[in-house]
Amino acid sequence: MNVPGNRAPGALLWDRVRTTRKQIRRTLRRLAAPFEPGPEERLLAALHAAIAAGPAAAIDNRQLAAWAAQIDGMFFAGQLAAVERAVRLLLKVSPSLPYARSMCGVFDRLPPADGTQSPFVDDPKKDAQIVSRPGSDLVVVLFCGRGLRLGLPLPVMHRWIGKLPASLIYLRDFTSHAYLKGVPSFGPDKRSAIAELRRQIERLHGRRVCCYGNSGGVYAALHYGLELGAQAVLCMAGKTNRTREFSAFSPSEHRAARLQQEHPDVQLDARRLYEHAPNPPRVRIVYGDGNWSDRRHAEHMAALKCVTLRPIEDYAGHRAALELITRGEYQQLLDWLVAPS
């Protein structure tokens, strides 16, 4: 009799044969099964079907919103070729859909990936990513908003920003605390983050620093810009005053109260910070002139001599970078940001 662990060679060989047969059967079943399209293929098929059905077909607004949300998810994942196909089909399905028109406008103006951009592959799990531009003494620190992007996903924005004659530091705030808790990769708090940013700027041979903030990253760009001695700060439609009093009766009141409670020693009003700064950077704040909240936060800073406002006419949305890209005016702002003072 054979005991476990001391089996006869014939039994071991038979076990291997049975295992191989099972593997073959599983493979054959998998090959014989019908092809199951992934989310991208299903979306494109649905859009093609909607186009084929003609203008008389009733497309539910919720269905359009679901398609747009799925496209946006693909966009965030960096699937640019698939997104471009999808949004151009979506525009044919619904020519009046603002999302489809805007996204097609982005792809119409998207600079080619022709090697003039600094090499960069976005890792959405990282809160800090450094892109070196050898030979440049300029460093641009970019603060993503609460959507963890700069208005559009970083791989898209880098088509423009990566062409700048500057090294880049892309930052994300996974805590949604306006970077007041710093950047965990750079240390446990804001003071550590600023110290590490200074070290990284020195390592990149940076003699000039600029900051760029989008939406929820605007206050951080203003705040960190002062600390880093930035020469310029570009603000794309965000909050300049995070106090509870300024946010009273607005949707952001609860978040402002939380920030004020958890950071009692921080000046949450950027205007106060800049009023007392001996040599503040020049600041440009971009906002939709029809967006009450963004306009209010921009005009709060307007009295400062170092600040200029850039309202976007006939625009009530919040996605300022997207709107400027579709209008062909985005590059002008980047040129302003990196121009020597």
C-alpha positions as CSV (number, residue, x, y, z in Angstrom):
1,M,0.0,0.0,0.0
2,N,1.2,3.5,-0.9
3,V,1.1,6.2,1.8
4,P,0.6,9.9,1.1
5,G,3.9,11.6,0.2
6,N,5.4,8.3,-1.1
7,R,3.2,7.6,-4.1
8,A,4.1,5.2,-7.0
9,P,5.4,6.8,-10.1
10,G,2.4,5.5,-12.1
11,A,0.0,7.3,-9.8
12,L,1.9,10.6,-10.0
13,L,1.9,10.3,-13.8
14,W,-1.9,9.7,-13.9
15,D,-2.5,12.7,-11.7
16,R,-0.6,14.9,-14.1
17,V,-2.6,13.5,-17.0
18,R,-5.9,14.3,-15.3
19,T,-4.7,17.8,-14.4
20,T,-3.7,18.4,-18.0
21,R,-7.0,17.1,-19.3
22,K,-8.8,19.5,-17.0
23,Q,-6.7,22.5,-18.2
24,I,-7.4,21.5,-21.8
25,R,-11.2,21.3,-21.1
26,R,-11.2,24.7,-19.4
27,T,-9.3,26.3,-22.3
28,L,-11.6,24.8,-24.9
29,R,-14.7,26.0,-23.0
30,R,-13.2,29.5,-22.8
31,L,-12.4,29.5,-26.5
32,A,-15.9,28.2,-27.4
33,A,-17.7,30.8,-25.2
34,P,-19.1,33.8,-27.0
35,F,-17.0,37.0,-27.0
36,E,-18.0,39.3,-24.1
37,P,-17.3,42.9,-25.0
38,G,-15.8,45.2,-22.4
39,P,-17.2,48.5,-21.3
40,E,-15.5,50.4,-24.0
41,E,-16.8,48.2,-26.8
42,R,-20.3,48.2,-25.4
43,L,-20.3,52.0,-25.2
44,L,-19.1,52.4,-28.8
45,A,-21.7,49.9,-30.0
46,A,-24.5,51.7,-28.2
47,L,-23.4,55.0,-29.8
48,H,-23.2,53.5,-33.2
49,A,-26.7,52.0,-32.7
50,A,-28.0,55.4,-31.6
51,I,-26.6,57.0,-34.8
52,A,-28.0,54.2,-37.0
53,A,-31.5,54.7,-35.4
54,G,-31.5,58.3,-36.8
55,P,-32.7,61.6,-35.4
56,A,-36.2,60.3,-34.7
57,A,-34.8,57.9,-32.0
58,A,-35.6,59.0,-28.5
59,I,-32.5,59.3,-26.4
60,D,-33.1,59.6,-22.7
61,N,-31.2,62.4,-21.0
62,R,-30.2,60.0,-18.3
63,Q,-28.7,57.7,-20.9
64,L,-26.7,60.6,-22.4
65,A,-25.5,61.5,-18.9
66,A,-24.5,57.8,-18.3
67,W,-22.6,57.7,-21.6
68,A,-20.8,61.0,-20.7
69,A,-19.9,59.7,-17.2
70,Q,-18.5,56.5,-18.7
71,I,-16.4,58.5,-21.2
72,D,-15.1,60.7,-18.4
73,G,-14.0,57.6,-16.5
74,M,-12.1,56.4,-19.6
75,F,-10.7,59.9,-19.9
76,F,-9.4,59.8,-16.3
77,A,-7.8,56.4,-17.0
78,G,-5.8,57.9,-19.9
79,Q,-7.6,56.0,-22.7
80,L,-7.4,59.0,-25.1
81,A,-7.9,57.2,-28.4
82,A,-11.0,55.5,-27.2
83,V,-12.3,58.7,-25.6
84,E,-11.8,60.7,-28.8
85,R,-13.8,58.0,-30.8
86,A,-16.5,58.0,-28.2
87,V,-17.0,61.8,-27.9
88,R,-17.1,62.3,-31.7
89,L,-19.8,59.6,-31.9
90,L,-21.6,61.2,-29.0
91,L,-21.6,64.5,-30.8
92,K,-23.3,62.9,-33.7
93,V,-25.9,61.4,-31.4
94,S,-26.6,64.7,-29.6
95,P,-25.1,67.7,-31.5
96,S,-26.5,70.1,-28.8
97,L,-24.9,68.3,-25.8
98,P,-22.4,70.8,-24.3
99,Y,-20.2,68.0,-22.9
100,A,-19.8,66.4,-26.3
101,R,-19.1,69.8,-28.0
102,S,-16.5,70.8,-25.3
103,M,-14.7,67.4,-25.4
104,C,-14.5,67.5,-29.2
105,G,-13.1,71.0,-28.9
106,V,-10.3,69.6,-26.6
107,F,-9.3,67.0,-29.2
108,D,-9.5,69.5,-32.0
109,R,-6.8,71.6,-30.2
110,L,-4.9,68.8,-28.4
111,P,-1.1,69.3,-29.2
112,P,0.4,66.1,-30.7
113,A,2.7,64.0,-28.6
114,D,5.6,64.9,-30.8
115,G,8.5,64.6,-28.3
116,T,8.5,68.3,-27.4
117,Q,6.8,67.5,-24.1
118,S,9.0,66.3,-21.2
119,P,8.5,62.5,-20.8
120,F,5.7,61.8,-18.3
121,V,3.5,58.8,-17.5
122,D,0.9,59.6,-15.0
123,D,0.4,57.3,-12.0
124,P,-3.0,58.3,-10.5
125,K,-2.1,56.7,-7.2
126,K,0.7,59.1,-6.5
127,D,0.3,62.4,-4.8
128,A,3.6,63.8,-6.1
129,Q,5.2,63.3,-9.5
130,I,8.3,65.2,-10.7
131,V,9.1,65.8,-14.3
132,S,12.6,67.1,-15.0
133,R,13.4,69.5,-17.9
134,P,17.3,69.5,-18.1
135,G,18.8,72.9,-18.8
136,S,15.9,74.8,-17.3
137,D,16.1,76.9,-14.2
138,L,12.3,77.3,-13.9
139,V,10.1,74.9,-11.8
140,V,6.3,75.0,-12.0
141,V,4.5,73.4,-9.0
142,L,0.9,72.3,-10.0
143,F,-1.8,71.7,-7.5
144,C,-4.7,69.5,-8.7
145,G,-8.2,70.1,-7.4
146,R,-10.5,67.8,-5.5
147,G,-11.1,65.8,-8.7
148,L,-7.4,65.0,-8.6
149,R,-6.8,66.6,-12.0
150,L,-6.0,70.0,-13.5
151,G,-9.4,70.5,-15.0
152,L,-8.7,67.6,-17.3
153,P,-6.7,64.4,-16.6
154,L,-3.0,64.9,-16.2
155,P,-2.0,62.9,-19.4
156,V,-4.1,65.4,-21.4
157,M,-3.0,68.6,-19.6
158,H,0.6,67.5,-20.0
159,R,0.3,67.8,-23.8
160,W,0.3,71.6,-23.1
161,I,2.1,71.9,-19.8
162,G,4.8,69.4,-20.7
163,K,5.9,71.8,-23.6
164,L,6.8,74.5,-21.1
165,P,10.5,75.3,-20.7
166,A,10.3,74.2,-17.1
167,S,10.6,71.2,-14.7
168,L,7.2,70.3,-13.3
169,I,6.0,69.0,-9.9
170,Y,2.4,67.6,-10.1
171,L,0.7,67.4,-6.7
172,R,-2.6,65.7,-5.6
173,D,-4.4,66.1,-2.3
174,F,-6.1,62.8,-1.5
175,T,-7.3,64.1,1.9
176,S,-9.3,67.1,0.4
177,H,-7.8,69.4,3.0
178,A,-6.6,72.1,0.6
179,Y,-3.1,70.7,1.0
180,L,-3.1,72.0,4.6
181,K,-2.1,68.5,5.7
182,G,0.7,68.7,3.2
183,V,1.6,66.0,0.7
184,P,2.2,62.6,2.4
185,S,5.0,61.6,0.0
186,F,6.8,64.7,1.2
187,G,6.2,64.4,4.9
188,P,3.4,64.3,7.5
189,D,2.3,68.0,7.4
190,K,2.4,71.2,5.4
191,R,5.7,72.4,6.8
192,S,7.4,69.1,5.8
193,A,5.8,69.4,2.3
194,I,7.2,72.9,1.8
195,A,10.6,71.9,3.0
196,E,10.7,68.9,0.6
197,L,9.4,71.1,-2.2
198,R,12.4,73.4,-1.6
199,R,14.8,70.5,-1.7
200,Q,13.2,69.2,-4.9
201,I,13.4,72.6,-6.5
202,E,17.1,72.9,-5.6
203,R,17.7,69.4,-7.0
204,L,16.1,70.5,-10.3
205,H,18.4,73.6,-10.3
206,G,15.4,75.8,-10.0
207,R,16.1,79.5,-9.6
208,R,12.6,80.6,-10.5
209,V,9.3,79.1,-9.2
210,C,5.8,79.4,-10.4
211,C,2.6,77.8,-9.0
212,Y,-0.6,76.7,-10.8
213,G,-3.8,75.8,-9.0
214,N,-7.0,74.3,-10.3
215,S,-10.3,74.5,-8.5
216,G,-9.6,73.0,-5.0
217,G,-5.9,73.6,-5.6
218,V,-6.2,77.4,-6.0
219,Y,-5.9,78.3,-2.3
220,A,-2.9,75.9,-2.0
221,A,-1.2,77.5,-5.0
222,L,-1.6,80.9,-3.4
223,H,-0.5,79.8,0.0
224,Y,2.5,77.6,-1.1
225,G,3.4,80.2,-3.7
226,L,4.1,82.7,-0.9
227,E,6.1,80.2,1.1
228,L,8.2,79.1,-1.9
229,G,8.9,82.7,-3.1
230,A,7.1,82.1,-6.4
231,Q,7.3,84.7,-9.1
232,A,3.8,84.0,-10.4
233,V,0.6,82.1,-9.5
234,L,-2.1,81.1,-11.9
235,C,-5.5,80.3,-10.4
236,M,-8.1,78.4,-12.4
237,A,-11.5,79.0,-10.9
238,G,-11.1,78.2,-7.2
239,K,-11.6,79.4,-3.7
240,T,-9.3,82.2,-2.3
241,N,-11.0,82.4,1.1
242,R,-11.6,79.2,3.0
243,T,-13.0,80.7,6.2
244,R,-16.4,79.6,7.4
245,E,-17.7,83.2,7.5
246,F,-16.9,83.8,3.8
247,S,-18.5,80.5,2.9
248,A,-21.7,81.0,5.0
249,F,-24.9,79.8,3.4
250,S,-23.0,78.3,0.5
251,P,-22.6,74.5,-0.4
252,S,-19.0,74.7,0.9
253,E,-19.8,76.0,4.3
254,H,-19.5,72.6,6.0
255,R,-16.1,71.9,4.4
256,A,-14.9,75.4,5.4
257,A,-16.0,74.9,9.0
258,R,-14.1,71.6,9.1
259,L,-10.9,73.2,7.8
260,Q,-11.2,76.1,10.3
261,Q,-11.7,73.7,13.1
262,E,-8.9,71.3,12.2
263,H,-6.4,74.1,11.3
264,P,-7.1,76.9,13.8
265,D,-3.6,78.4,13.4
266,V,-3.7,78.7,9.6
267,Q,-4.8,81.9,7.9
268,L,-7.5,80.6,5.5
269,D,-8.0,84.0,3.8
270,A,-5.4,84.3,1.0
271,R,-6.0,88.1,0.7
272,R,-4.9,88.5,4.3
273,L,-1.7,86.5,3.6
274,Y,-0.9,88.7,0.5
275,E,-1.7,92.0,2.2
276,H,1.1,91.4,4.7
277,A,3.6,89.8,2.2
278,P,6.5,92.2,1.5
279,N,7.1,90.8,-2.1
280,P,4.1,88.7,-3.2
281,P,4.0,87.0,-6.6
282,R,2.0,88.3,-9.5
283,V,-1.4,86.5,-9.5
284,R,-3.9,85.9,-12.3
285,I,-7.3,84.5,-11.4
286,V,-9.4,82.9,-14.1
287,Y,-13.2,82.3,-13.7
288,G,-16.4,82.2,-15.6
289,D,-18.1,85.6,-15.4
290,G,-21.5,83.8,-14.9
291,N,-20.3,81.6,-12.1
292,W,-21.4,83.4,-8.9
293,S,-19.1,81.5,-6.5
294,D,-15.9,81.6,-8.6
295,R,-16.4,85.3,-9.4
296,R,-17.0,86.1,-5.8
297,H,-13.7,84.4,-4.7
298,A,-11.8,86.1,-7.6
299,E,-13.1,89.6,-6.8
300,H,-12.2,89.1,-3.1
301,M,-8.6,89.4,-4.2
302,A,-9.1,92.1,-6.8
303,A,-8.0,95.0,-4.6
304,L,-4.4,93.7,-4.3
305,K,-2.0,95.3,-6.8
306,C,-0.3,92.0,-7.6
307,V,-3.6,90.4,-8.7
308,T,-5.3,90.6,-12.1
309,L,-8.6,89.0,-12.9
310,R,-9.4,87.1,-16.1
311,P,-13.1,86.6,-16.5
312,I,-14.3,84.2,-19.2
313,E,-17.2,86.0,-20.9
314,D,-20.5,84.2,-21.4
315,Y,-19.4,81.2,-19.3
316,A,-21.1,80.1,-16.1
317,G,-19.3,76.8,-15.6
318,H,-16.5,75.9,-13.3
319,R,-14.2,74.1,-15.6
320,A,-12.2,77.1,-16.7
321,A,-9.2,75.3,-18.2
322,L,-11.6,73.2,-20.4
323,E,-13.4,76.3,-21.6
324,L,-10.2,78.2,-22.4
325,I,-8.8,75.2,-24.3
326,T,-11.9,75.0,-26.5
327,R,-11.7,78.7,-27.2
328,G,-8.0,78.5,-28.1
329,E,-6.9,80.8,-25.3
330,Y,-5.3,78.4,-22.8
331,Q,-1.7,78.7,-24.1
332,Q,-1.7,82.5,-23.6
333,L,-2.2,81.9,-19.8
334,L,0.6,79.4,-19.7
335,D,2.9,81.9,-21.5
336,W,1.9,84.5,-18.9
337,L,2.7,82.1,-16.0
338,V,6.3,81.3,-17.1
339,A,7.2,84.7,-18.5
340,P,10.1,86.4,-16.6
341,S,8.9,88.9,-14.1
